[in-house]
């Protein structure tokens, strides 16, 4: 089923709803739109424990870049 068929199916289902259920559907759609547009705030420390190993020479200069570092 493609997106156009899904939309048509939704329109048909919505068309058969009572007025009070239509109001509920509208509220649900508004909540989904807010959720879609809401940007999550970054939290300090949320990646703590993510890196479990780092080589001892991680900060050491790379051989490939020696000519650029002179």
C-alpha positions, -999 to 999 in steps of 0.1 A, spaced: 0 0 0 15 33 -10 12 67 8 -17 78 -14 -37 47 -6 -29 52 31 -42 88 30 -73 77 11 -80 51 37 -76 76 65 -99 101 48 -126 74 45 -122 63 81 -123 99 93 -154 106 72 -173 79 91 -166 93 125 -190 111 148 -185 148 156 -171 141 191 -146 116 177 -136 141 150 -126 165 178 -105 138 194 -88 131 161 -80 168 157 -65 170 192 -44 140 184 -31 155 152 -23 188 170 -2 168 195 16 150 167 24 183 150 38 198 182 59 166 188 72 168 152 82 205 156 96 202 191 134 202 192 149 182 220 174 200 243 208 186 247 216 175 282 250 177 297 264 143 305 240 123 284 268 104 266 286 95 298 299 60 296 294 58 258 331 56 250 344 24 266 379 24 252 403 49 239 439 42 228 467 56 249 482 74 219 449 89 208 463 124 208 496 115 193 504 130 159 497 108 129 526 98 105 505 108 75 503 144 86 540 150 95 547 170 63 519 194 72 530 198 108 565 212 101 
